[in-house]
Amino acid sequence: MTPAGDTEILHASCVAVDGRALLITGPSGAGKSALALQLMALGARLVSDDWTAVQVVPGGLVARCPAPAIRGLIEARGLGLLRADPLDMAQVALVADLSQDEDQRLPPHRAITILGCSLPLVLRVQNDHFTAALMLYLRGGRQS
């Protein structure tokens, strides 16, 4: 594991539920902000949109907004930058990669390593329940 205190800024959006953060990665236009907005409509809180700082701490990785100028702002295409009540930080519990589509009905457990921390990884699911399923995953985890 990378030493505590190491930080990196990722091209990712981040929301959290009950202190458990979802890091949403993918290229520009993949839908990171749109997914974050959908999760916020279900009760998630914004940590950061489009750029997220992650830092190694004892016990894992925390996410926070990397710059005061973007804190509490999220892009809604066609509407502009919207204000949200942000969280200062949250421990990353899950990563969703929107650059890859899931093709399995019951996918294997996947992981990604960020700054030496292994985190559960899910790929984009092209169906109507993806957002709700991510919300439930953050609240209750996934069956082993």
N, C-alpha and C positions, 0 to 999 in steps of 0.2 A: 504494500500500500504506500502511496505517496505520503510524505510527511505532512502532519497537520499544519494547516495554514496555507498550503499551496492553493492558488486560485487560477481559474481560467475563465475567459469570457466566451460563451458559446452563442452561435446563431440559433437561438431556441426561445420559445415562449414557455412560461411556467405558471401554473395555477396550483392551488393547494386546497385540500379538504382535511379538516381536523389536524392541521400541521403536517400532513403527508403530501409532498409535492409531486406533481407530474411534470416532467420535462418533455416538451414537445419539440422534436427536431425535424428537420427537413429543409429542402431548398426553398428559395423565395417562390411564393405562389403556391406552395404545397397545401396551405390551409392551416398553418400553425395558429394564427390569430383567430380564425373562424372557429376552430375546435376549442380554443381557450374561451371564446365568447359563449359557445354552447354550454360548456361546463360551468361557466360563471352564472348562466341563466338557471342552472340546476343547484346553485349554492356554493360553487367553488369560489375561492378568492384569488385575485390576480397577485402574482409575485412580480413578474416582469414579462413584457411583450417584445418579441423579436430578438432581443439580446439579453442573455441571462448570465450572471456571474455565478460560478459554482466554486465552493471552497471545501477542502478536506477538513473535517473536524473529527474529534474522537467519536467513533461510532458511525461514520459515514460521510455523506456529502450534503452540504446545505446550498440552497439557491437563494439569490437576492438580486435586486435590480442593480445594474452596474453604474448607473448615472442618474443624478437627481433630475436631469432634464426630461427623462422618459418615465420616471417613477409615477405610477398611478395612471398611465395612459395606455390604451390599447387601440390598435387600428381596426376599424370596421370598414372594409372596402365599400365605397359608394356613400359612406356617411361621414368619414373622417376619423380623427382621433377622439376617442371617448374617454371620459374620466371614470376611474374606478377607485374604490377604497382598497389600497394594496396592503399586503402583508409585508413586513420588513424582511422576513426570511422564513424558510421552511425546509425541513429535511427531505431530500429527494428519495421517494419511495418507488418510482416507476418512470421509465422512459418510453415514449411512444415515437416511433420513427415513421414519419409520413412519406418518406422517400421510397418505401417498399410496401407492397400490398401483401396481406396475409392470404395464402391460398389453401390453408388447411382449416377444416371445421373445428378440430380440437388440436391446436398447435402445441408443439413441445414448449417446455419452459426455455426461454431464451434469456441471455444476459448480455450486457454491454459494460465495458470497463471505461470509466471516466476518472482521470487522475488517480488511477490505481484502485478505485472503488468499483466493485462488481454490483450492478444494478439490474433488476428485472427489466426486460425489454419486450414490448409488443409492437407489431407492425400494423399499419393502417388496415382497417377492415371496411370494405365497401358495402355497408348496410346501414339501416336506420338505427340500429341499437348500439353502435360503436360508442357514442358519447355516454349513454346511460350505463353501458358496461364498464367504461373507464371509471365513471363515478363510483360504481359499486366496488370495483377493484380497489380503488383508493380507500374506501371505507372498510372493506372486509378482507381484502387480499384474494388470492387464488388458491384453489384446492391443489395440494401437492400431487 
